[in-house]
Amino acid sequence: MSAIFTGWRKASASGEGNCVEVGAIVDAPRRARDVLIRDSKNPSGGKLCVAPAAWGRFLGSLRT
């Protein structure tokens, strides 16, 4: 089973300021295997790779 990178995306509300971009590596049928995070101002720099469950918990903590 081959993995596919979904590409980078950022929040539409981020504008041109400081923000991060998020991408995912998915297996068929489009189930996230890894979530990747990078600094949009330094796209060739380091990337953080986290499990989808960890990313979900992080997003959940922002909503409370």
ABEGO torsion letter per residue (X at the ends): XBBBBAEBBBBAAAEABBBBBBBBBBBOBGBBABBBBBBAABAABBBBBBBAAAAAAAAAAAAX
